[in-house]
Every structure is written in C-alpha cells, then in structure tokens.
Amino acid sequence: MDDVVQVGPLDLAARVDEALGVQAIAFGLTQGEVAVRRHIVLRHMACRGARAFGATTPDGRLVGFVYGMPNDRAHWWSSVVQPYLVREGNDGWLDDSFVITELHVHPAHQGRGLGTELITTITGTADEPRSILSAIDTESPARRLYRHLGYVDLARQVHFPSASRPYAVMGARLPLRRG
C-alpha cells in the first residue's frame, strides 16, 4: 500500500469530475467518453446500495477510486452479460452478487497495492456472498490482480455495444483473497 495515500469512503457524486479525470488517464478515455460516463456514474450512485471509495494524497488529490453496488438483473450491464453467462452455465452469478462497476488508479500510483486496497475495502462492505465485474478480455495487470484476489472467468469474449474490444466477466466468492 502506498504510504502517503489513504483509502476511505468517497462522495463520488461530488467528486465525479476528478474521478473521471483519473479514469481518463488510466483507461485512455476521450473527452466525449468522459461526458457520457459522467451521466452514468451519477445515475449509478443513486442506485440502492451504491458506494464508492477513493485513494487520496495528503493534499486531498484523488489518485484512485472504486465504486459498485449490489447487482440488479434489470440494470443494463446485467442485460448485456446475461446471455454470455447463460451460455457458460454461470448466470446464477447475477444474483446475490456485488458488482465492481469501476476501479481505476492513476498510472503514477499503480503497482503500489492501491487497486488491491480499493477493491478489498469496497467488497468488505458487501452483504452479498460474491462479487462480479467485467474487464477487457486480454492479459493485463488488472486481470492478473483480479485473479490474484480470487476472481475467475465466468464468460469471455463478451461484447458491449459501445466497446471496440471484447470483455471478460469475472466472479469471486467473498471475502476476496489478500495475499
């Protein structure tokens, strides 16, 4: 864990632009994509059980964040991934799961354990017995992190309408593994 960065609850609605700035740098988003995601984040934060945690420097600068909520099959994400999960016999994961909607750490602060601290902190608040998420379906530091924490592939080559690359849906029993 980064010694000078603290992880704690985040009022994501109040700091949405700062959080999306981190996401834009970490994930390579255009300004148009950021504008669309701003509305999505604000809508998500109004959902039952939605919560966020942030990683902040001593001067209050946000360098990482995670947010999620209990899954609801009526949400757009679930409706997209369900056929892929059904195909693999894993659609039961859409019930009683906490969804990690976004997790991003500024590149200058990656590799220091902040992603692990953020995701284990938020899933530690979940009442659900498991967690699900989607990640770009390629070998990456993010996918290695998720596997290290206990996430396994539930479906691969998942195509979201607005995404150019396929995703994988991953799931893990809670609590997540730490070390």
C-alpha positions, 0 to 999 in steps of 0.5 A, a space after each residue: 500500500 502506498 504510504 502517503 495515500 489513504 483509502 476511505 469512503 468517497 462522495 463520488 457524486 461530488 467528486 465525479 469530475 476528478 474521478 473521471 479525470 483519473 479514469 481518463 488517464 488510466 483507461 485512455 478515455 476521450 473527452 466525449 467518453 468522459 461526458 457520457 460516463 459522467 451521466 452514468 456514474 451519477 445515475 449509478 450512485 443513486 442506485 440502492 446500495 451504491 458506494 464508492 471509495 477513493 485513494 487520496 494524497 495528503 493534499 486531498 488529490 484523488 489518485 484512485 477510486 472504486 465504486 459498485 453496488 449490489 447487482 440488479 438483473 434489470 440494470 443494463 450491464 446485467 442485460 448485456 452479460 446475461 446471455 454470455 453467462 447463460 451460455 457458460 452455465 454461470 448466470 446464477 452469478 447475477 444474483 446475490 452478487 456485488 458488482 465492481 462497476 469501476 476501479 481505476 488508479 492513476 498510472 503514477 500510483 499503480 503497482 503500489 497495492 492501491 487497486 488491491 486496497 480499493 477493491 478489498 475495502 469496497 467488497 468488505 462492505 458487501 452483504 452479498 456472498 460474491 462479487 462480479 465485474 467485467 474487464 477487457 478480455 486480454 492479459 493485463 495487470 488488472 486481470 492478473 490482480 483480479 485473479 490474484 484476489 480470487 476472481 475467475 472467468 465466468 464468460 469471455 469474449 463478451 461484447 458491449 455495444 459501445 466497446 471496440 474490444 471484447 470483455 471478460 466477466 469475472 466472479 469471486 466468492 467473498 471475502 476476496 483473497 489478500 495475499 
